[in-house]
Amino acid sequence: MYQVTFSSQAMHELNRLDKLTQLDVISPITALRPDDLAHPREPLGQFRRGQKLLYRLRAGDFRFYFEAQGESLHVDYILHKNSLEDFLLRNKLPVSEQQLVEQHSKFWKYLESLTK
């Protein structure tokens, strides 16, 4: 099992939830093991963004975007699934969620603006 740390954006999203929902949402990421990251399969995915190897974990209505850093996982973003779908719809992008995350730079600029 990994130690899990959260960015300020991720903590902000978690703090908006009641305590029981928080436990349900973080349960899947706290249960990840090194073998899961070595051979990801749904609901876990992996992709590269520049030089970084990032992971996406679907947990109920939320999506965790995180990095593995030795014995810990650092969650960069937690997004509600509808916010990502809304992004796709508003921009009329004919791509899957994973393609958007991997290739669309506007999406990453938007996410990075949330942490400032």
Rosetta constraint file for C-alpha pairs under 8 A:
AtomPair CA 1 CA 30 HARMONIC 6.93 0.50
AtomPair CA 1 CA 31 HARMONIC 6.33 0.50
AtomPair CA 1 CA 32 HARMONIC 6.07 0.50
AtomPair CA 1 CA 33 HARMONIC 5.11 0.50
AtomPair CA 1 CA 34 HARMONIC 7.45 0.50
AtomPair CA 2 CA 30 HARMONIC 6.73 0.50
AtomPair CA 2 CA 31 HARMONIC 7.92 0.50
AtomPair CA 2 CA 32 HARMONIC 6.99 0.50
AtomPair CA 2 CA 33 HARMONIC 6.90 0.50
AtomPair CA 2 CA 71 HARMONIC 5.62 0.50
AtomPair CA 2 CA 72 HARMONIC 4.93 0.50
AtomPair CA 2 CA 73 HARMONIC 6.38 0.50
AtomPair CA 3 CA 30 HARMONIC 7.56 0.50
AtomPair CA 3 CA 71 HARMONIC 6.59 0.50
AtomPair CA 3 CA 72 HARMONIC 4.51 0.50
AtomPair CA 3 CA 73 HARMONIC 6.23 0.50
AtomPair CA 4 CA 29 HARMONIC 7.82 0.50
AtomPair CA 4 CA 30 HARMONIC 6.78 0.50
AtomPair CA 4 CA 72 HARMONIC 5.63 0.50
AtomPair CA 4 CA 73 HARMONIC 4.81 0.50
AtomPair CA 4 CA 74 HARMONIC 5.91 0.50
AtomPair CA 4 CA 75 HARMONIC 7.26 0.50
AtomPair CA 5 CA 72 HARMONIC 7.34 0.50
AtomPair CA 5 CA 73 HARMONIC 6.23 0.50
AtomPair CA 5 CA 74 HARMONIC 4.79 0.50
AtomPair CA 5 CA 75 HARMONIC 6.13 0.50
AtomPair CA 6 CA 10 HARMONIC 5.60 0.50
AtomPair CA 6 CA 11 HARMONIC 5.95 0.50
AtomPair CA 6 CA 74 HARMONIC 5.70 0.50
AtomPair CA 6 CA 75 HARMONIC 4.76 0.50
AtomPair CA 6 CA 76 HARMONIC 6.45 0.50
AtomPair CA 7 CA 11 HARMONIC 6.21 0.50
AtomPair CA 7 CA 74 HARMONIC 7.32 0.50
AtomPair CA 7 CA 75 HARMONIC 6.11 0.50
AtomPair CA 7 CA 76 HARMONIC 5.26 0.50
AtomPair CA 7 CA 77 HARMONIC 7.03 0.50
AtomPair CA 7 CA 115 HARMONIC 7.79 0.50
AtomPair CA 8 CA 12 HARMONIC 6.04 0.50
AtomPair CA 8 CA 115 HARMONIC 6.50 0.50
AtomPair CA 9 CA 13 HARMONIC 6.37 0.50
AtomPair CA 9 CA 76 HARMONIC 7.34 0.50
AtomPair CA 9 CA 77 HARMONIC 6.19 0.50
AtomPair CA 9 CA 78 HARMONIC 7.34 0.50
AtomPair CA 9 CA 114 HARMONIC 6.45 0.50
AtomPair CA 9 CA 115 HARMONIC 5.32 0.50
AtomPair CA 10 CA 14 HARMONIC 6.28 0.50
AtomPair CA 10 CA 75 HARMONIC 6.72 0.50
AtomPair CA 10 CA 76 HARMONIC 6.43 0.50
AtomPair CA 10 CA 77 HARMONIC 5.06 0.50
AtomPair CA 10 CA 78 HARMONIC 5.03 0.50
AtomPair CA 11 CA 15 HARMONIC 5.96 0.50
AtomPair CA 12 CA 16 HARMONIC 6.47 0.50
AtomPair CA 13 CA 17 HARMONIC 7.23 0.50
AtomPair CA 13 CA 78 HARMONIC 6.51 0.50
AtomPair CA 13 CA 79 HARMONIC 7.66 0.50
AtomPair CA 14 CA 22 HARMONIC 6.14 0.50
AtomPair CA 14 CA 78 HARMONIC 8.00 0.50
AtomPair CA 15 CA 22 HARMONIC 7.90 0.50
AtomPair CA 17 CA 21 HARMONIC 6.08 0.50
AtomPair CA 17 CA 22 HARMONIC 5.93 0.50
AtomPair CA 18 CA 22 HARMONIC 6.21 0.50
AtomPair CA 19 CA 23 HARMONIC 6.40 0.50
AtomPair CA 20 CA 24 HARMONIC 6.41 0.50
AtomPair CA 21 CA 25 HARMONIC 6.05 0.50
AtomPair CA 22 CA 26 HARMONIC 6.14 0.50
AtomPair CA 23 CA 27 HARMONIC 5.91 0.50
AtomPair CA 24 CA 28 HARMONIC 7.84 0.50
AtomPair CA 25 CA 59 HARMONIC 5.93 0.50
AtomPair CA 25 CA 60 HARMONIC 6.84 0.50
AtomPair CA 25 CA 62 HARMONIC 7.29 0.50
AtomPair CA 26 CA 30 HARMONIC 6.26 0.50
AtomPair CA 26 CA 59 HARMONIC 7.70 0.50
AtomPair CA 27 CA 31 HARMONIC 6.29 0.50
AtomPair CA 28 CA 32 HARMONIC 6.75 0.50
AtomPair CA 28 CA 59 HARMONIC 6.40 0.50
AtomPair CA 29 CA 57 HARMONIC 7.38 0.50
AtomPair CA 32 CA 36 HARMONIC 6.19 0.50
AtomPair CA 32 CA 37 HARMONIC 7.61 0.50
AtomPair CA 33 CA 37 HARMONIC 6.86 0.50
AtomPair CA 34 CA 38 HARMONIC 6.23 0.50
AtomPair CA 35 CA 39 HARMONIC 6.17 0.50
AtomPair CA 36 CA 40 HARMONIC 5.37 0.50
AtomPair CA 36 CA 41 HARMONIC 7.74 0.50
AtomPair CA 40 CA 44 HARMONIC 5.46 0.50
AtomPair CA 40 CA 45 HARMONIC 5.62 0.50
AtomPair CA 40 CA 46 HARMONIC 6.87 0.50
AtomPair CA 41 CA 45 HARMONIC 6.09 0.50
AtomPair CA 43 CA 57 HARMONIC 5.69 0.50
AtomPair CA 43 CA 58 HARMONIC 5.20 0.50
AtomPair CA 43 CA 59 HARMONIC 7.65 0.50
AtomPair CA 44 CA 55 HARMONIC 6.97 0.50
AtomPair CA 44 CA 56 HARMONIC 5.71 0.50
AtomPair CA 44 CA 57 HARMONIC 4.52 0.50
AtomPair CA 44 CA 58 HARMONIC 6.56 0.50
AtomPair CA 45 CA 55 HARMONIC 5.55 0.50
AtomPair CA 45 CA 56 HARMONIC 5.14 0.50
AtomPair CA 45 CA 57 HARMONIC 6.49 0.50
AtomPair CA 46 CA 53 HARMONIC 7.07 0.50
AtomPair CA 46 CA 54 HARMONIC 5.70 0.50
AtomPair CA 46 CA 55 HARMONIC 4.28 0.50
AtomPair CA 46 CA 56 HARMONIC 6.20 0.50
AtomPair CA 47 CA 53 HARMONIC 5.93 0.50
AtomPair CA 47 CA 54 HARMONIC 5.48 0.50
AtomPair CA 47 CA 55 HARMONIC 6.32 0.50
AtomPair CA 47 CA 102 HARMONIC 6.41 0.50
AtomPair CA 48 CA 52 HARMONIC 5.60 0.50
AtomPair CA 48 CA 53 HARMONIC 4.62 0.50
AtomPair CA 48 CA 54 HARMONIC 5.89 0.50
AtomPair CA 48 CA 102 HARMONIC 6.65 0.50
AtomPair CA 49 CA 53 HARMONIC 6.54 0.50
AtomPair CA 49 CA 54 HARMONIC 7.05 0.50
AtomPair CA 49 CA 102 HARMONIC 6.26 0.50
AtomPair CA 49 CA 103 HARMONIC 7.98 0.50
AtomPair CA 52 CA 67 HARMONIC 7.90 0.50
AtomPair CA 53 CA 67 HARMONIC 6.66 0.50
AtomPair CA 54 CA 65 HARMONIC 6.82 0.50
AtomPair CA 54 CA 66 HARMONIC 5.69 0.50
AtomPair CA 54 CA 67 HARMONIC 5.02 0.50
AtomPair CA 54 CA 68 HARMONIC 7.61 0.50
AtomPair CA 55 CA 64 HARMONIC 7.84 0.50
AtomPair CA 55 CA 65 HARMONIC 5.63 0.50
AtomPair CA 55 CA 66 HARMONIC 5.30 0.50
AtomPair CA 55 CA 67 HARMONIC 6.22 0.50
AtomPair CA 56 CA 63 HARMONIC 6.57 0.50
AtomPair CA 56 CA 64 HARMONIC 5.46 0.50
AtomPair CA 56 CA 65 HARMONIC 4.61 0.50
AtomPair CA 56 CA 66 HARMONIC 6.55 0.50
AtomPair CA 57 CA 63 HARMONIC 5.63 0.50
AtomPair CA 57 CA 64 HARMONIC 5.02 0.50
AtomPair CA 57 CA 65 HARMONIC 6.65 0.50
AtomPair CA 58 CA 62 HARMONIC 6.10 0.50
AtomPair CA 58 CA 63 HARMONIC 4.70 0.50
AtomPair CA 58 CA 64 HARMONIC 6.49 0.50
AtomPair CA 59 CA 63 HARMONIC 6.00 0.50
AtomPair CA 59 CA 64 HARMONIC 7.45 0.50
AtomPair CA 61 CA 80 HARMONIC 5.78 0.50
AtomPair CA 61 CA 81 HARMONIC 5.38 0.50
AtomPair CA 61 CA 82 HARMONIC 7.85 0.50
AtomPair CA 62 CA 78 HARMONIC 6.55 0.50
AtomPair CA 62 CA 79 HARMONIC 5.53 0.50
AtomPair CA 62 CA 80 HARMONIC 4.42 0.50
AtomPair CA 62 CA 81 HARMONIC 5.27 0.50
AtomPair CA 63 CA 77 HARMONIC 7.94 0.50
AtomPair CA 63 CA 78 HARMONIC 5.55 0.50
AtomPair CA 63 CA 79 HARMONIC 5.19 0.50
AtomPair CA 63 CA 80 HARMONIC 6.28 0.50
AtomPair CA 63 CA 81 HARMONIC 6.31 0.50
AtomPair CA 64 CA 75 HARMONIC 6.56 0.50
AtomPair CA 64 CA 76 HARMONIC 7.70 0.50
AtomPair CA 64 CA 77 HARMONIC 5.91 0.50
AtomPair CA 64 CA 78 HARMONIC 4.70 0.50
AtomPair CA 64 CA 79 HARMONIC 6.73 0.50
AtomPair CA 65 CA 75 HARMONIC 5.89 0.50
AtomPair CA 65 CA 76 HARMONIC 5.76 0.50
AtomPair CA 65 CA 77 HARMONIC 5.16 0.50
AtomPair CA 65 CA 78 HARMONIC 6.43 0.50
AtomPair CA 66 CA 73 HARMONIC 6.59 0.50
AtomPair CA 66 CA 74 HARMONIC 5.42 0.50
AtomPair CA 66 CA 75 HARMONIC 4.13 0.50
AtomPair CA 66 CA 76 HARMONIC 5.23 0.50
AtomPair CA 66 CA 77 HARMONIC 6.94 0.50
AtomPair CA 67 CA 73 HARMONIC 5.67 0.50
AtomPair CA 67 CA 74 HARMONIC 5.30 0.50
AtomPair CA 67 CA 75 HARMONIC 6.56 0.50
AtomPair CA 67 CA 76 HARMONIC 7.47 0.50
AtomPair CA 68 CA 72 HARMONIC 6.08 0.50
AtomPair CA 68 CA 73 HARMONIC 4.56 0.50
AtomPair CA 68 CA 74 HARMONIC 6.43 0.50
AtomPair CA 69 CA 73 HARMONIC 5.75 0.50
AtomPair CA 69 CA 74 HARMONIC 7.00 0.50
AtomPair CA 77 CA 111 HARMONIC 7.54 0.50
AtomPair CA 79 CA 83 HARMONIC 6.68 0.50
AtomPair CA 79 CA 84 HARMONIC 7.18 0.50
AtomPair CA 80 CA 84 HARMONIC 7.03 0.50
AtomPair CA 81 CA 85 HARMONIC 6.47 0.50
AtomPair CA 82 CA 86 HARMONIC 5.87 0.50
AtomPair CA 83 CA 87 HARMONIC 6.22 0.50
AtomPair CA 84 CA 88 HARMONIC 6.37 0.50
AtomPair CA 84 CA 97 HARMONIC 7.76 0.50
AtomPair CA 85 CA 89 HARMONIC 6.14 0.50
AtomPair CA 86 CA 90 HARMONIC 5.96 0.50
AtomPair CA 87 CA 91 HARMONIC 6.19 0.50
AtomPair CA 88 CA 92 HARMONIC 5.84 0.50
AtomPair CA 88 CA 93 HARMONIC 5.50 0.50
AtomPair CA 88 CA 94 HARMONIC 7.91 0.50
AtomPair CA 89 CA 93 HARMONIC 6.92 0.50
AtomPair CA 95 CA 99 HARMONIC 5.93 0.50
AtomPair CA 95 CA 100 HARMONIC 6.22 0.50
AtomPair CA 96 CA 100 HARMONIC 6.24 0.50
AtomPair CA 97 CA 101 HARMONIC 6.29 0.50
AtomPair CA 98 CA 102 HARMONIC 6.10 0.50
AtomPair CA 99 CA 103 HARMONIC 5.83 0.50
AtomPair CA 99 CA 104 HARMONIC 7.61 0.50
AtomPair CA 100 CA 104 HARMONIC 5.16 0.50
AtomPair CA 100 CA 107 HARMONIC 7.34 0.50
AtomPair CA 101 CA 107 HARMONIC 6.92 0.50
AtomPair CA 101 CA 108 HARMONIC 7.47 0.50
AtomPair CA 104 CA 108 HARMONIC 7.10 0.50
AtomPair CA 105 CA 109 HARMONIC 6.25 0.50
AtomPair CA 106 CA 110 HARMONIC 6.04 0.50
AtomPair CA 107 CA 111 HARMONIC 6.27 0.50
AtomPair CA 108 CA 112 HARMONIC 6.04 0.50
AtomPair CA 109 CA 113 HARMONIC 6.16 0.50
AtomPair CA 110 CA 114 HARMONIC 6.73 0.50
AtomPair CA 111 CA 115 HARMONIC 7.21 0.50
AtomPair CA 112 CA 116 HARMONIC 7.12 0.50
